[in-house]
Amino acid sequence: MTSRLDLLLAQAPAGSSGACLSQLGRELLSRLAARQGIDCTVGGWSPRGSGAPRHPALPSPWQACLSHRGRRVVAGLATVPVGIDIEQSRPRHGARLAELVELLPEAWVRRAILEAANPLEAFYSAWTLHEALFKLDSLSGLTPSSVLETRLARLLPGGNVQAWQWQQDGWTLSICSHACRLGIHPLPQLAITKRHWP
């Protein structure tokens, strides 16, 4: 059976605070729920800073996921646990890329990034996968003490976690789930593909 993930990606107005981005994320979640015929009022979502968004009107097996960076917010509703992360490439990270890569826990990942045609893009590919794995683990009740306790070796084909990614114009979106067959329905349409790392 194919599991389902519905995604909405939106851009917030310039100067939006973290609280505004979280509010926009909850508005997107309510819109996604409405598309499934579920009435999840915006004010009913759990508050910012309390883990993955929850809503008393969201029935099982639906679960919410949310991520934002810069002015972009991505919200998702899925029938299985899903970890998502979105990041924007930042010039300051390019200037200290070697230092950032050295923080990553797996030597083979560090090597693959430094040997990539676009090392900064490869770094964001790896980083967002670590973040998405952390969020997936948190939904499973196995929250690591830090993002860098996760391991990309857990991804298929050698591991038991499937990953999907989209990269374009300095943006990276990563999705992780234990469900190998996940129908991803993004709005706007994004070229999201299965990802084996590297």
Sequence and secondary structure as in RCSB ss.txt:
>XXXX:A:sequence
MTSRLDLLLAQAPAGSSGACLSQLGRELLSRLAARQGIDCTVGGWSPRGSGAPRHPALPSPWQACLSHRGRRVVA
GLATVPVGIDIEQSRPRHGARLAELVELLPEAWVRRAILEAANPLEAFYSAWTLHEALFKLDSLSGLTPSSVLET
RLARLLPGGNVQAWQWQQDGWTLSICSHACRLGIHPLPQLAITKRHWP
>XXXX:A:secstr
  EEEEEEEEE  TT  HHHHHHHHHHHHHHHHHHTT    GGGS  TTSSS   TT  TT EEEEEEETTEEEE
EEESS EEEEEEE  HHHHHTHHHHHHHSS HHHHHHHHHSSSHHHHHHHHHHHHHHHHHHHHHTT   SSGGG 
 GGGBTTTSSBEEEEEEETTEEEEEEES SSEEEEEES    EE    
